[in-house]
Amino acid sequence: MTTPPQPPPGGHPQPTRQGPYPPPQYAPPGVPPISPPPGAPPGFYPPPPPRKKPSFWGSTGGILLIVFGSIGLVGVLCGGLITIGRISDQNALKNIDVQVTSCTSTGVTATIGYTVKNSGSQDRRVTLKVEYRDASGARLDTDTAYVGNVPAGDTVRGEESTILNASTTGNITCKVTGVS
């Protein structure tokens, strides 16, 4: 068996034949050269290690799955929290009792008196939706009354006045149409 040529300390070996050709490529110690030196027997260098199969998570599909999966998870969590909040609010509203105590009008001004009782175990902020109708039942206007904080186990009295969209000369009725 012949020994492959080694590069001289100062650079490339002297050409063994005439003509332009690329010099042999030698690599630093421990790194196989790109191609075997001229005249090297087959199998002189060990085969390169097998290529690793790329990870799914580094591919485009993996990255898209991570991004859209994260967005979907956040959406599910937010939807669940909103649903829990609504259920909690509905249960808390079961403990709120609203009574209309007075309903008067003077020209274009209407005034509603009310009580809000909180029979729950926690303080509650309450907002009322109010509807004003004339004697024939036609709706004159709607309004929102912000009651504020009603302590647990307490009753709050309040009064709300509004300027109606239409003038009335007879009696009116006031109705609480929503509590939140």
Protein Blocks (a to p, Z undefined) as FASTA:
>chain_A
ZZdddddfklccddfbecdddddddddehiacfbdcehiaehkbccddddddddfklmmk
lmmmmmmmmmmmmmmmmmmmmmmmmmmmmmmmmmpccddfbdcdehjaccdddddddfbf
bdcddddddddddfkopafbdcdddebjadehiacddddddddfbdcfbdcddddfbdZZ
